[in-house]
Amino acid sequence: KTDLDELVRMMKENPGYEITIHGHCNGKNDRKIISGGNDPFDVHGTTQFVGSAKKLSALRASAIRDYAIKHGVEGRRIREYAWGGRYPLIEHNSAASRLNDRIEVEIRKD
């Protein structure tokens, strides 16, 4: 939450900035996904289903986008991409494979 609040603050202070949110996850297999709810930091109101790595990545990126918009960043300044397991940082079966589960925010100046 601290990082997201800092992102929102930066975007509000710099109206010429735009961001692209890149969602990633470890591996390419289907997995259990928990999604929904009104608050990305609370499990109340969520649903659980099995979905693809790409779907999970899309939901991750959308959660960041929705948070920024809800806190005053214009949606036109935000793009999002879901990469699934396409661009891992490390091998998907290594001990540190959790590093592949990530969101990357690319900041661009208009």
Secondary structure as UniProt FT lines:
FT   HELIX           2..13
FT   TURN            15..16
FT   STRAND          17..24
FT   STRAND          31..36
FT   TURN            40..41
FT   TURN            44..45
FT   STRAND          46..51
FT   HELIX           53..70
FT   TURN            71..72
FT   HELIX           75..77
FT   STRAND          78..84
FT   TURN            92..93
FT   TURN            95..96
FT   HELIX           97..100
FT   STRAND          102..109
//
